Amino acid sequence: MVREMACRKCKFVTIGKVCPVCKSSDLTPDWHGIALIVDPENSHIAKTLGITEKGKYALKVI
């Protein structure tokens, strides 16, 4: 089973070794909660979290 990692910079959740959103390699397996952003332009949650790309994001990254 592949472990999902969260980016420490933008909180995007990925299974790769590099974040596809911000291209950072600073990933961690220690994260909690998820927000699935489908329409970042019209989402109040995306605006509050500063998210501009759709995808799966961690709410808290340790």
PQR file of N, CA, C, O and H, with PARSE charges and radii, in Angstrom:
ATOM      1  N   MET A   1       0.841  -1.190   0.000 -0.4000 1.5000
ATOM      2  CA  MET A   1       0.000   0.000   0.000 -0.0000 2.0000
ATOM      3  C   MET A   1       0.881   1.247   0.000  0.5500 1.7000
ATOM      4  O   MET A   1       1.851   1.329   0.753 -0.5500 1.4000
ATOM      5  N   VAL A   2       0.544   2.196  -0.833 -0.4000 1.5000
ATOM      6  CA  VAL A   2       1.304   3.435  -0.961 -0.0000 2.0000
ATOM      7  C   VAL A   2       0.838   4.409   0.111  0.5500 1.7000
ATOM      8  O   VAL A   2      -0.360   4.570   0.343 -0.5500 1.4000
ATOM      9  H   VAL A   2      -0.244   2.129  -1.445  0.4000 1.0000
ATOM     10  N   ARG A   3       1.797   5.055   0.760 -0.4000 1.5000
ATOM     11  CA  ARG A   3       1.470   6.021   1.816 -0.0000 2.0000
ATOM     12  C   ARG A   3       1.370   7.423   1.230  0.5500 1.7000
ATOM     13  O   ARG A   3       2.245   7.870   0.488 -0.5500 1.4000
ATOM     14  H   ARG A   3       2.771   4.925   0.572  0.4000 1.0000
ATOM     15  N   GLU A   4       0.295   8.097   1.574 -0.4000 1.5000
ATOM     16  CA  GLU A   4       0.106   9.465   1.105 -0.0000 2.0000
ATOM     17  C   GLU A   4       0.934  10.418   1.961  0.5500 1.7000
ATOM     18  O   GLU A   4       1.009  10.274   3.182 -0.5500 1.4000
ATOM     19  H   GLU A   4      -0.416   7.734   2.175  0.4000 1.0000
ATOM     20  N   MET A   5       1.547  11.383   1.305 -0.4000 1.5000
ATOM     21  CA  MET A   5       2.386  12.365   1.971 -0.0000 2.0000
ATOM     22  C   MET A   5       1.794  13.748   1.732  0.5500 1.7000
ATOM     23  O   MET A   5       1.197  14.001   0.686 -0.5500 1.4000
ATOM     24  H   MET A   5       1.486  11.499   0.314  0.4000 1.0000
ATOM     25  N   ALA A   6       1.959  14.640   2.703 -0.4000 1.5000
ATOM     26  CA  ALA A   6       1.480  16.011   2.567 -0.0000 2.0000
ATOM     27  C   ALA A   6       2.667  16.952   2.439  0.5500 1.7000
ATOM     28  O   ALA A   6       3.677  16.797   3.125 -0.5500 1.4000
ATOM     29  H   ALA A   6       2.444  14.435   3.553  0.4000 1.0000
ATOM     30  N   CYS A   7       2.531  17.915   1.563 -0.4000 1.5000
ATOM     31  CA  CYS A   7       3.569  18.911   1.354 -0.0000 2.0000
ATOM     32  C   CYS A   7       3.558  19.894   2.530  0.5500 1.7000
ATOM     33  O   CYS A   7       2.497  20.377   2.926 -0.5500 1.4000
ATOM     34  H   CYS A   7       1.710  18.041   1.006  0.4000 1.0000
ATOM     35  N   ARG A   8       4.718  20.184   3.078 -0.4000 1.5000
ATOM     36  CA  ARG A   8       4.794  21.114   4.210 -0.0000 2.0000
ATOM     37  C   ARG A   8       4.580  22.565   3.781  0.5500 1.7000
ATOM     38  O   ARG A   8       4.238  23.406   4.613 -0.5500 1.4000
ATOM     39  H   ARG A   8       5.580  19.791   2.757  0.4000 1.0000
ATOM     40  N   LYS A   9       4.775  22.869   2.500 -0.4000 1.5000
ATOM     41  CA  LYS A   9       4.617  24.251   2.029 -0.0000 2.0000
ATOM     42  C   LYS A   9       3.174  24.578   1.662  0.5500 1.7000
ATOM     43  O   LYS A   9       2.634  25.585   2.120 -0.5500 1.4000
ATOM     44  H   LYS A   9       5.052  22.185   1.824  0.4000 1.0000
ATOM     45  N   CYS A  10       2.534  23.728   0.830 -0.4000 1.5000
ATOM     46  CA  CYS A  10       1.184  24.051   0.353 -0.0000 2.0000
ATOM     47  C   CYS A  10       0.110  23.101   0.867  0.5500 1.7000
ATOM     48  O   CYS A  10      -1.074  23.328   0.615 -0.5500 1.4000
ATOM     49  H   CYS A  10       2.972  22.910   0.458  0.4000 1.0000
ATOM     50  N   LYS A  11       0.489  22.045   1.581 -0.4000 1.5000
ATOM     51  CA  LYS A  11      -0.420  21.063   2.199 -0.0000 2.0000
ATOM     52  C   LYS A  11      -1.103  20.120   1.201  0.5500 1.7000
ATOM     53  O   LYS A  11      -2.043  19.417   1.571 -0.5500 1.4000
ATOM     54  H   LYS A  11       1.450  21.861   1.786  0.4000 1.0000
ATOM     55  N   PHE A  12      -0.652  20.094  -0.037 -0.4000 1.5000
ATOM     56  CA  PHE A  12      -1.223  19.181  -1.026 -0.0000 2.0000
ATOM     57  C   PHE A  12      -0.847  17.743  -0.662  0.5500 1.7000
ATOM     58  O   PHE A  12       0.290  17.478  -0.272 -0.5500 1.4000
ATOM     59  H   PHE A  12       0.112  20.665  -0.338  0.4000 1.0000
ATOM     60  N   VAL A  13      -1.792  16.824  -0.789 -0.4000 1.5000
ATOM     61  CA  VAL A  13      -1.558  15.416  -0.466 -0.0000 2.0000
ATOM     62  C   VAL A  13      -1.252  14.670  -1.755  0.5500 1.7000
ATOM     63  O   VAL A  13      -2.009  14.749  -2.723 -0.5500 1.4000
ATOM     64  H   VAL A  13      -2.716  17.039  -1.106  0.4000 1.0000
ATOM     65  N   THR A  14      -0.129  13.941  -1.761 -0.4000 1.5000
ATOM     66  CA  THR A  14       0.316  13.237  -2.955 -0.0000 2.0000
ATOM     67  C   THR A  14       0.934  11.897  -2.577  0.5500 1.7000
ATOM     68  O   THR A  14       1.260  11.660  -1.414 -0.5500 1.4000
ATOM     69  H   THR A  14       0.485  13.877  -0.974  0.4000 1.0000
ATOM     70  N   ILE A  15       1.090  11.025  -3.564 -0.4000 1.5000
ATOM     71  CA  ILE A  15       1.784   9.764  -3.341 -0.0000 2.0000
ATOM     72  C   ILE A  15       3.185   9.800  -3.949  0.5500 1.7000
ATOM     73  O   ILE A  15       3.961   8.857  -3.790 -0.5500 1.4000
ATOM     74  H   ILE A  15       0.825  11.217  -4.509  0.4000 1.0000
ATOM     75  N   GLY A  16       3.500  10.878  -4.637 -0.4000 1.5000
ATOM     76  CA  GLY A  16       4.814  11.019  -5.264 -0.0000 2.0000
ATOM     77  C   GLY A  16       5.863  11.515  -4.286  0.5500 1.7000
ATOM     78  O   GLY A  16       5.593  11.681  -3.096 -0.5500 1.4000
ATOM     79  H   GLY A  16       2.870  11.643  -4.766  0.4000 1.0000
ATOM     80  N   LYS A  17       7.061  11.750  -4.800 -0.4000 1.5000
ATOM     81  CA  LYS A  17       8.167  12.237  -3.982 -0.0000 2.0000
ATOM     82  C   LYS A  17       8.349  13.750  -4.103  0.5500 1.7000
ATOM     83  O   LYS A  17       9.134  14.348  -3.367 -0.5500 1.4000
ATOM     84  H   LYS A  17       7.280  11.615  -5.766  0.4000 1.0000
ATOM     85  N   VAL A  18       7.613  14.365  -5.041 -0.4000 1.5000
ATOM     86  CA  VAL A  18       7.667  15.809  -5.253 -0.0000 2.0000
ATOM     87  C   VAL A  18       6.231  16.317  -5.365  0.5500 1.7000
ATOM     88  O   VAL A  18       5.395  15.695  -6.020 -0.5500 1.4000
ATOM     89  H   VAL A  18       6.975  13.879  -5.638  0.4000 1.0000
ATOM     90  N   CYS A  19       5.954  17.436  -4.728 -0.4000 1.5000
ATOM     91  CA  CYS A  19       4.609  18.029  -4.775 -0.0000 2.0000
ATOM     92  C   CYS A  19       4.320  18.533  -6.192  0.5500 1.7000
ATOM     93  O   CYS A  19       5.100  19.315  -6.737 -0.5500 1.4000
ATOM     94  H   CYS A  19       6.633  17.942  -4.196  0.4000 1.0000
ATOM     95  N   PRO A  20       3.205  18.094  -6.795 -0.5600 1.5000
ATOM     96  CA  PRO A  20       2.888  18.547  -8.148  0.2800 2.0000
ATOM     97  C   PRO A  20       2.402  20.004  -8.204  0.5500 1.7000
ATOM     98  O   PRO A  20       2.376  20.597  -9.282 -0.5500 1.4000
ATOM     99  N   VAL A  21       2.023  20.581  -7.073 -0.4000 1.5000
ATOM    100  CA  VAL A  21       1.519  21.949  -7.050 -0.0000 2.0000
ATOM    101  C   VAL A  21       2.652  22.959  -6.934  0.5500 1.7000
ATOM    102  O   VAL A  21       2.760  23.870  -7.755 -0.5500 1.4000
ATOM    103  H   VAL A  21       2.045  20.099  -6.197  0.4000 1.0000
ATOM    104  N   CYS A  22       3.514  22.797  -5.899 -0.4000 1.5000
ATOM    105  CA  CYS A  22       4.567  23.795  -5.664 -0.0000 2.0000
ATOM    106  C   CYS A  22       5.972  23.271  -5.970  0.5500 1.7000
ATOM    107  O   CYS A  22       6.952  23.996  -5.800 -0.5500 1.4000
ATOM    108  H   CYS A  22       3.427  22.057  -5.233  0.4000 1.0000
ATOM    109  N   LYS A  23       6.075  22.031  -6.416 -0.4000 1.5000
ATOM    110  CA  LYS A  23       7.344  21.398  -6.810 -0.0000 2.0000
ATOM    111  C   LYS A  23       8.331  21.228  -5.651  0.5500 1.7000
ATOM    112  O   LYS A  23       9.532  21.089  -5.881 -0.5500 1.4000
ATOM    113  H   LYS A  23       5.279  21.442  -6.554  0.4000 1.0000
ATOM    114  N   SER A  24       7.840  21.239  -4.418 -0.4000 1.5000
ATOM    115  CA  SER A  24       8.688  21.051  -3.244 -0.0000 2.0000
ATOM    116  C   SER A  24       8.882  19.557  -2.988  0.5500 1.7000
ATOM    117  O   SER A  24       8.011  18.748  -3.307 -0.5500 1.4000
ATOM    118  H   SER A  24       6.864  21.352  -4.231  0.4000 1.0000
ATOM    119  N   SER A  25      10.016  19.202  -2.416 -0.4000 1.5000
ATOM    120  CA  SER A  25      10.250  17.808  -2.026 -0.0000 2.0000
ATOM    121  C   SER A  25      10.184  17.654  -0.509  0.5500 1.7000
ATOM    122  O   SER A  25      10.555  16.610   0.027 -0.5500 1.4000
ATOM    123  H   SER A  25      10.723  19.859  -2.156  0.4000 1.0000
ATOM    124  N   ASP A  26       9.712  18.688   0.182 -0.4000 1.5000
ATOM    125  CA  ASP A  26       9.574  18.680   1.640 -0.0000 2.0000
ATOM    126  C   ASP A  26       8.207  18.098   1.999  0.5500 1.7000
ATOM    127  O   ASP A  26       7.268  18.834   2.301 -0.5500 1.4000
ATOM    128  H   ASP A  26       9.410  19.536  -0.253  0.4000 1.0000
ATOM    129  N   LEU A  27       8.110  16.765   1.961 -0.4000 1.5000
ATOM    130  CA  LEU A  27       6.862  16.056   2.222 -0.0000 2.0000
ATOM    131  C   LEU A  27       6.940  15.312   3.549  0.5500 1.7000
ATOM    132  O   LEU A  27       8.024  14.933   3.992 -0.5500 1.4000
ATOM    133  H   LEU A  27       8.873  16.167   1.715  0.4000 1.0000
ATOM    134  N   THR A  28       5.790  15.104   4.182 -0.4000 1.5000
ATOM    135  CA  THR A  28       5.739  14.407   5.455 -0.0000 2.0000
ATOM    136  C   THR A  28       4.544  13.460   5.499  0.5500 1.7000
ATOM    137  O   THR A  28       3.494  13.764   4.932 -0.5500 1.4000
ATOM    138  H   THR A  28       4.909  15.412   3.822  0.4000 1.0000
ATOM    139  N   PRO A  29       4.693  12.310   6.167 -0.5600 1.5000
ATOM    140  CA  PRO A  29       3.562  11.409   6.344  0.2800 2.0000
ATOM    141  C   PRO A  29       2.693  11.808   7.546  0.5500 1.7000
ATOM    142  O   PRO A  29       1.648  11.199   7.777 -0.5500 1.4000
ATOM    143  N   ASP A  30       3.114  12.825   8.312 -0.4000 1.5000
ATOM    144  CA  ASP A  30       2.404  13.257   9.511 -0.0000 2.0000
ATOM    145  C   ASP A  30       1.464  14.420   9.202  0.5500 1.7000
ATOM    146  O   ASP A  30       1.869  15.582   9.214 -0.5500 1.4000
ATOM    147  H   ASP A  30       3.962  13.320   8.125  0.4000 1.0000
ATOM    148  N   TRP A  31       0.213  14.089   8.925 -0.4000 1.5000
ATOM    149  CA  TRP A  31      -0.795  15.095   8.639 -0.0000 2.0000
ATOM    150  C   TRP A  31      -2.151  14.587   9.088  0.5500 1.7000
ATOM    151  O   TRP A  31      -2.352  13.384   9.251 -0.5500 1.4000
ATOM    152  H   TRP A  31      -0.116  13.145   8.915  0.4000 1.0000
ATOM    153  N   HIS A  32      -3.094  15.526   9.289 -0.4000 1.5000
ATOM    154  CA  HIS A  32      -4.430  15.173   9.776 -0.0000 2.0000
ATOM    155  C   HIS A  32      -5.486  15.938   9.002  0.5500 1.7000
ATOM    156  O   HIS A  32      -5.278  17.093   8.630 -0.5500 1.4000
ATOM    157  H   HIS A  32      -2.930  16.503   9.156  0.4000 1.0000
ATOM    158  N   GLY A  33      -6.619  15.294   8.759 -0.4000 1.5000
ATOM    159  CA  GLY A  33      -7.764  15.909   8.114 -0.0000 2.0000
ATOM    160  C   GLY A  33      -7.533  16.175   6.643  0.5500 1.7000
ATOM    161  O   GLY A  33      -6.401  16.383   6.206 -0.5500 1.4000
ATOM    162  H   GLY A  33      -6.788  14.356   9.060  0.4000 1.0000
ATOM    163  N   ILE A  34      -8.627  16.167   5.873 -0.4000 1.5000
ATOM    164  CA  ILE A  34      -8.499  16.464   4.448 -0.0000 2.0000
ATOM    165  C   ILE A  34      -9.589  17.430   4.001  0.5500 1.7000
ATOM    166  O   ILE A  34     -10.689  17.468   4.552 -0.5500 1.4000
ATOM    167  H   ILE A  34      -9.546  15.998   6.227  0.4000 1.0000
ATOM    168  N   ALA A  35      -9.244  18.196   2.991 -0.4000 1.5000
ATOM    169  CA  ALA A  35     -10.201  19.059   2.302 -0.0000 2.0000
ATOM    170  C   ALA A  35     -10.067  18.739   0.824  0.5500 1.7000
ATOM    171  O   ALA A  35      -8.981  18.852   0.256 -0.5500 1.4000
ATOM    172  H   ALA A  35      -8.351  18.165   2.543  0.4000 1.0000
ATOM    173  N   LEU A  36     -11.159  18.343   0.207 -0.4000 1.5000
ATOM    174  CA  LEU A  36     -11.168  18.066  -1.225 -0.0000 2.0000
ATOM    175  C   LEU A  36     -11.687  19.313  -1.930  0.5500 1.7000
ATOM    176  O   LEU A  36     -12.854  19.678  -1.793 -0.5500 1.4000
ATOM    177  H   LEU A  36     -12.041  18.251   0.669  0.4000 1.0000
ATOM    178  N   ILE A  37     -10.814  19.952  -2.674 -0.4000 1.5000
ATOM    179  CA  ILE A  37     -11.164  21.195  -3.358 -0.0000 2.0000
ATOM    180  C   ILE A  37     -11.455  20.881  -4.820  0.5500 1.7000
ATOM    181  O   ILE A  37     -10.577  20.426  -5.554 -0.5500 1.4000
ATOM    182  H   ILE A  37      -9.866  19.656  -2.785  0.4000 1.0000
ATOM    183  N   VAL A  38     -12.689  21.127  -5.235 -0.4000 1.5000
ATOM    184  CA  VAL A  38     -13.123  20.838  -6.602 -0.0000 2.0000
ATOM    185  C   VAL A  38     -13.146  22.115  -7.442  0.5500 1.7000
ATOM    186  O   VAL A  38     -12.761  22.100  -8.611 -0.5500 1.4000
ATOM    187  H   VAL A  38     -13.402  21.497  -4.640  0.4000 1.0000
ATOM    188  N   ASP A  39     -13.596  23.210  -6.848 -0.4000 1.5000
ATOM    189  CA  ASP A  39     -13.714  24.484  -7.551 -0.0000 2.0000
ATOM    190  C   ASP A  39     -13.068  25.580  -6.689  0.5500 1.7000
ATOM    191  O   ASP A  39     -13.765  26.269  -5.944 -0.5500 1.4000
ATOM    192  H   ASP A  39     -13.910  23.222  -5.899  0.4000 1.0000
ATOM    193  N   PRO A  40     -11.743  25.743  -6.786 -0.5600 1.5000
ATOM    194  CA  PRO A  40     -11.048  26.683  -5.900  0.2800 2.0000
ATOM    195  C   PRO A  40     -11.462  28.140  -6.072  0.5500 1.7000
ATOM    196  O   PRO A  40     -11.334  28.922  -5.129 -0.5500 1.4000
ATOM    197  N   GLU A  41     -11.946  28.521  -7.229 -0.4000 1.5000
ATOM    198  CA  GLU A  41     -12.342  29.906  -7.469 -0.0000 2.0000
ATOM    199  C   GLU A  41     -13.597  30.295  -6.692  0.5500 1.7000
ATOM    200  O   GLU A  41     -13.735  31.447  -6.280 -0.5500 1.4000
ATOM    201  H   GLU A  41     -12.050  27.886  -7.995  0.4000 1.0000
ATOM    202  N   ASN A  42     -14.505  29.355  -6.490 -0.4000 1.5000
ATOM    203  CA  ASN A  42     -15.773  29.636  -5.817 -0.0000 2.0000
ATOM    204  C   ASN A  42     -15.874  29.027  -4.424  0.5500 1.7000
ATOM    205  O   ASN A  42     -16.935  29.096  -3.803 -0.5500 1.4000
ATOM    206  H   ASN A  42     -14.392  28.419  -6.825  0.4000 1.0000
ATOM    207  N   SER A  43     -14.805  28.440  -3.925 -0.4000 1.5000
ATOM    208  CA  SER A  43     -14.824  27.779  -2.625 -0.0000 2.0000
ATOM    209  C   SER A  43     -14.359  28.718  -1.518  0.5500 1.7000
ATOM    210  O   SER A  43     -13.274  29.295  -1.588 -0.5500 1.4000
ATOM    211  H   SER A  43     -13.944  28.384  -4.429  0.4000 1.0000
ATOM    212  N   HIS A  44     -15.198  28.859  -0.497 -0.4000 1.5000
ATOM    213  CA  HIS A  44     -14.827  29.685   0.657 -0.0000 2.0000
ATOM    214  C   HIS A  44     -13.692  29.023   1.442  0.5500 1.7000
ATOM    215  O   HIS A  44     -12.820  29.712   1.972 -0.5500 1.4000
ATOM    216  H   HIS A  44     -16.079  28.390  -0.441  0.4000 1.0000
ATOM    217  N   ILE A  45     -13.701  27.705   1.517 -0.4000 1.5000
ATOM    218  CA  ILE A  45     -12.642  26.979   2.219 -0.0000 2.0000
ATOM    219  C   ILE A  45     -11.313  27.162   1.504  0.5500 1.7000
ATOM    220  O   ILE A  45     -10.292  27.390   2.152 -0.5500 1.4000
ATOM    221  H   ILE A  45     -14.410  27.145   1.087  0.4000 1.0000
ATOM    222  N   ALA A  46     -11.306  27.066   0.183 -0.4000 1.5000
ATOM    223  CA  ALA A  46     -10.075  27.252  -0.582 -0.0000 2.0000
ATOM    224  C   ALA A  46      -9.531  28.660  -0.390  0.5500 1.7000
ATOM    225  O   ALA A  46      -8.320  28.838  -0.257 -0.5500 1.4000
ATOM    226  H   ALA A  46     -12.136  26.881  -0.344  0.4000 1.0000
ATOM    227  N   LYS A  47     -10.390  29.645  -0.374 -0.4000 1.5000
ATOM    228  CA  LYS A  47      -9.948  31.027  -0.160 -0.0000 2.0000
ATOM    229  C   LYS A  47      -9.373  31.210   1.235  0.5500 1.7000
ATOM    230  O   LYS A  47      -8.359  31.887   1.404 -0.5500 1.4000
ATOM    231  H   LYS A  47     -11.374  29.500  -0.482  0.4000 1.0000
ATOM    232  N   THR A  48     -10.011  30.613   2.236 -0.4000 1.5000
ATOM    233  CA  THR A  48      -9.533  30.709   3.613 -0.0000 2.0000
ATOM    234  C   THR A  48      -8.174  30.048   3.779  0.5500 1.7000
ATOM    235  O   THR A  48      -7.311  30.562   4.491 -0.5500 1.4000
ATOM    236  H   THR A  48     -10.835  30.063   2.098  0.4000 1.0000
ATOM    237  N   LEU A  49      -7.981  28.900   3.117 -0.4000 1.5000
ATOM    238  CA  LEU A  49      -6.719  28.165   3.221 -0.0000 2.0000
ATOM    239  C   LEU A  49      -5.665  28.646   2.230  0.5500 1.7000
ATOM    240  O   LEU A  49      -4.517  28.206   2.296 -0.5500 1.4000
ATOM    241  H   LEU A  49      -8.682  28.483   2.539  0.4000 1.0000
ATOM    242  N   GLY A  50      -6.029  29.534   1.321 -0.4000 1.5000
ATOM    243  CA  GLY A  50      -5.083  30.050   0.333 -0.0000 2.0000
ATOM    244  C   GLY A  50      -4.780  29.067  -0.783  0.5500 1.7000
ATOM    245  O   GLY A  50      -3.674  29.055  -1.323 -0.5500 1.4000
ATOM    246  H   GLY A  50      -6.961  29.892   1.268  0.4000 1.0000
ATOM    247  N   ILE A  51      -5.757  28.244  -1.128 -0.4000 1.5000
ATOM    248  CA  ILE A  51      -5.590  27.204  -2.152 -0.0000 2.0000
ATOM    249  C   ILE A  51      -6.076  27.722  -3.495  0.5500 1.7000
ATOM    250  O   ILE A  51      -7.173  28.271  -3.597 -0.5500 1.4000
ATOM    251  H   ILE A  51      -6.656  28.254  -0.690  0.4000 1.0000
ATOM    252  N   THR A  52      -5.253  27.545  -4.529 -0.4000 1.5000
ATOM    253  CA  THR A  52      -5.624  28.002  -5.870 -0.0000 2.0000
ATOM    254  C   THR A  52      -5.762  26.864  -6.875  0.5500 1.7000
ATOM    255  O   THR A  52      -6.276  27.078  -7.973 -0.5500 1.4000
ATOM    256  H   THR A  52      -4.362  27.099  -4.446  0.4000 1.0000
ATOM    257  N   GLU A  53      -5.315  25.662  -6.524 -0.4000 1.5000
ATOM    258  CA  GLU A  53      -5.389  24.498  -7.413 -0.0000 2.0000
ATOM    259  C   GLU A  53      -6.352  23.470  -6.820  0.5500 1.7000
ATOM    260  O   GLU A  53      -6.398  23.301  -5.601 -0.5500 1.4000
ATOM    261  H   GLU A  53      -4.897  25.489  -5.633  0.4000 1.0000
ATOM    262  N   LYS A  54      -7.124  22.779  -7.669 -0.4000 1.5000
ATOM    263  CA  LYS A  54      -8.008  21.755  -7.132 -0.0000 2.0000
ATOM    264  C   LYS A  54      -7.215  20.514  -6.766  0.5500 1.7000
ATOM    265  O   LYS A  54      -6.167  20.233  -7.346 -0.5500 1.4000
ATOM    266  H   LYS A  54      -7.086  22.916  -8.659  0.4000 1.0000
ATOM    267  N   GLY A  55      -7.736  19.772  -5.789 -0.4000 1.5000
ATOM    268  CA  GLY A  55      -7.070  18.561  -5.343 -0.0000 2.0000
ATOM    269  C   GLY A  55      -7.362  18.246  -3.891  0.5500 1.7000
ATOM    270  O   GLY A  55      -8.292  18.794  -3.300 -0.5500 1.4000
ATOM    271  H   GLY A  55      -8.588  20.000  -5.318  0.4000 1.0000
ATOM    272  N   LYS A  56      -6.565  17.360  -3.322 -0.4000 1.5000
ATOM    273  CA  LYS A  56      -6.714  16.891  -1.953 -0.0000 2.0000
ATOM    274  C   LYS A  56      -5.665  17.571  -1.077  0.5500 1.7000
ATOM    275  O   LYS A  56      -4.470  17.496  -1.364 -0.5500 1.4000
ATOM    276  H   LYS A  56      -5.810  16.915  -3.803  0.4000 1.0000
ATOM    277  N   TYR A  57      -6.110  18.231  -0.012 -0.4000 1.5000
ATOM    278  CA  TYR A  57      -5.209  18.999   0.849 -0.0000 2.0000
ATOM    279  C   TYR A  57      -5.367  18.563   2.300  0.5500 1.7000
ATOM    280  O   TYR A  57      -6.463  18.214   2.740 -0.5500 1.4000
ATOM    281  H   TYR A  57      -7.081  18.292   0.221  0.4000 1.0000
ATOM    282  N   ALA A  58      -4.263  18.588   3.035 -0.4000 1.5000
ATOM    283  CA  ALA A  58      -4.273  18.298   4.457 -0.0000 2.0000
ATOM    284  C   ALA A  58      -4.698  19.550   5.214  0.5500 1.7000
ATOM    285  O   ALA A  58      -4.337  20.663   4.831 -0.5500 1.4000
ATOM    286  H   ALA A  58      -3.373  18.871   2.678  0.4000 1.0000
ATOM    287  N   LEU A  59      -5.462  19.371   6.285 -0.4000 1.5000
ATOM    288  CA  LEU A  59      -5.865  20.497   7.103 -0.0000 2.0000
ATOM    289  C   LEU A  59      -4.763  20.886   8.088  0.5500 1.7000
ATOM    290  O   LEU A  59      -4.567  22.064   8.385 -0.5500 1.4000
ATOM    291  H   LEU A  59      -5.755  18.467   6.597  0.4000 1.0000
ATOM    292  N   LYS A  60      -4.045  19.871   8.592 -0.4000 1.5000
ATOM    293  CA  LYS A  60      -2.952  20.128   9.540 -0.0000 2.0000
ATOM    294  C   LYS A  60      -1.748  19.281   9.150  0.5500 1.7000
ATOM    295  O   LYS A  60      -1.848  18.059   9.036 -0.5500 1.4000
ATOM    296  H   LYS A  60      -4.205  18.914   8.351  0.4000 1.0000
ATOM    297  N   VAL A  61      -0.625  19.930   8.949 -0.4000 1.5000
ATOM    298  CA  VAL A  61       0.617  19.237   8.612 -0.0000 2.0000
ATOM    299  C   VAL A  61       1.577  19.409   9.790  0.5500 1.7000
ATOM    300  O   VAL A  61       1.829  20.523  10.250 -0.5500 1.4000
ATOM    301  H   VAL A  61      -0.544  20.923   9.041  0.4000 1.0000
ATOM    302  N   ILE A  62       2.098  18.290  10.261 -0.4000 1.5000
ATOM    303  CA  ILE A  62       3.002  18.321  11.425 -0.0000 2.0000
ATOM    304  C   ILE A  62       4.444  18.327  10.967  0.5500 1.7000
ATOM    305  O   ILE A  62       5.354  18.351  11.795 -0.5500 1.4000
ATOM    306  H   ILE A  62       1.893  17.386   9.887  0.4000 1.0000
TER
END
